[in-house]
Amino acid sequence: MHEEGAPVVVWRCSGDAEAEVVRGLLVSFGIPCNLASDITHVAYPFTVDGLGEVRVSVPAAAADEARAIIEAHLNQEASPASEAEEEAGGGPESPEGGEAA
């Protein structure tokens, strides 16, 4: 599997903004992580042909948990409109089962 202390890449994205969001998500769950790229984005803000790729790495012991957290977040984000409607009791019918006015 992985060496005990070696960091493991759990997410790759095409820019700093997305990488910071993923980092913030993992840190909020107590998982330390590092961001790495092959270029300095301040000097070379490229996102073409993988030049802007940012890798999010975590300790090997936390890799499976980190991937699960990211996957759960992605699945949750896939349908925000339907969740918002459910929370508001919305949709075409009122909560009592009658039609909305």
N, C-alpha and C positions, 0 to 999 in steps of 0.2 A: 504494500500500500504506500503510504507516505512516510518519510522520515519524521520522527517525533517533533522536532522543532522547525522543520522547513515550512515556509509559508506556501499556501495552496491558492491558486487563482480560482475564484468562484464566480467571477463576472467579468465580462469584457464589454466595453462600450466605445462609442466613437467620439466622446468628448468629456471635458471636465465636469460639466453641469450634471449629466446623468451619473457619473461616477461619484460625485459628492452626495447625490440623493441616496444612492445605494449605500455609501459609507455611513451616512446619517442613520439610515434604517438599521444597519447592522449594529452600529454603536448604541442605538437606543435599546437594543436587546442585549447589550453588554458584551458584544463580540468585537474585539479590537481588530482593526484592519488597516491596510496600507494601500495607497494608490501609487501606481507606477506607469510610466510611459517611456517610450524610446526617444522622445523629443521634448523640448521645453515649449509648452503651449503658449506661454506669454510671448516668446520670440517668434514661434512658428505655429500659428493657430490653424493648422491643416486638419481636415477631417476626410480627405480623399484617399482612397486606396490604402486604408489602414494606418495612414501616417498619424492620425489623431487618436489611435486606440489607447485607451486607459484600462489597465488591469487592476481589479480589486482583489487583494489577497488577504487571507486570514490564516491564523495558526491551523495546522493540520487537524488538531483535535476538534476544532470548531467548524471545519469545512462542511460537513453534512448538515449541521444545524443552520449554517449560513445559507446554503443552497435552498433548504426548506423554507426559510424565512423569505427569501427573495421570490421563490415560486409562489408562496401563499400571497405575497403582496401583489404579484403580477396577476394572479387569478382574481383577487379582490378588485383590482383596478379594471378588469375586463368588462365589468357590467355595473358601473356606478349609477347610471340612470335608473335601472330597475331597482336597485337598492334604495335610492332616494325616493322613488315612488312608493315603495313598500313602507318606508319609515314615515312618510307623510300621509299614509293611508290613501294614497292617490290611485291613479288609474282611471279608467272610464266610469267606474262605479264607486259609490260612497261605501264606507265601512259597513253600513247596515245592509248592503246588498241592493239598494235601490239605485236608480240612475242619478248621476250628478246633475245639479241644477244648472 
